[in-house]
Amino acid sequence: APADRKAAAEQKVCAVQDTIRLGSMGAPVKVTVKGKEVFLCCPACKGAAEKNPDQTLKTAEGNKGKQ
């Protein structure tokens, strides 16, 4: 969806593995963590995102707007 593409482009990197750019491993995976949508590089990161939700959200927010 266009809104998801925009949000993923703003986040730029995986919310779990912050050295992997979104889209470099296929279509980003959208998950909801503590009521907020974030994007991951692949389905394998979903478990880690759910296991450590605070760090996942911090990483996702921290990478918004970076080059």
WOVEN-V839484 format. One record per residue. N is the residue number from 1. PHI is phi in radians with two decimals (none if undefined). PSI is psi in whole degrees, -180 to 180 (* if undefined). NEAR is the number of other ideal C-beta (glycine too) atoms within 12 Angstrom. Layout:
<<N;PHI;PSI;NEAR> <N;PHI;PSI;NEAR>>
This chain:
<<1;none;147;11> <2;-0.97;-39;8> <3;-1.15;-38;11> <4;-1.17;-41;20> <5;-1.06;-43;16> <6;-1.12;-46;16> <7;-1.11;-41;22> <8;-1.16;-39;31> <9;-1.12;-37;20> <10;-1.20;-38;21> <11;-1.27;-35;37> <12;1.22;-47;29> <13;-2.20;163;32> <14;-1.01;140;35> <15;-1.32;-9;43> <16;-1.89;-53;37> <17;-1.85;90;26> <18;-1.30;11;28> <19;-1.80;-2;14> <20;-1.89;118;25> <21;-1.22;140;23> <22;-1.09;136;35> <23;1.66;-14;21> <24;-1.33;-15;17> <25;-2.12;28;21> <26;1.84;-170;16> <27;-1.11;134;17> <28;-1.05;152;35> <29;-1.81;124;31> <30;-1.63;129;27> <31;-2.30;159;31> <32;-1.87;123;19> <33;-2.15;119;30> <34;0.89;41;19> <35;1.43;1;9> <36;-2.01;140;21> <37;-1.51;132;26> <38;-2.33;165;42> <39;-2.05;143;44> <40;-2.10;159;38> <41;-1.29;-27;34> <42;-2.81;165;25> <43;-1.08;-26;19> <44;-1.13;-22;16> <45;-1.43;-9;31> <46;-1.06;-44;26> <47;-1.06;-44;17> <48;-1.15;-37;25> <49;-1.12;-41;35> <50;-1.32;-29;20> <51;-1.26;-34;13> <52;-2.27;70;18> <53;-1.09;-37;23> <54;-1.12;-44;17> <55;-1.17;-38;21> <56;-1.04;-48;33> <57;-1.15;-39;26> <58;-1.08;-45;20> <59;-1.13;-45;31> <60;-1.07;-46;39> <61;-1.20;-39;24> <62;-1.14;-22;17> <63;-1.69;-5;28> <64;-1.17;132;24> <65;1.48;-7;12> <66;-1.30;157;15> <67;-1.40;*;7>>
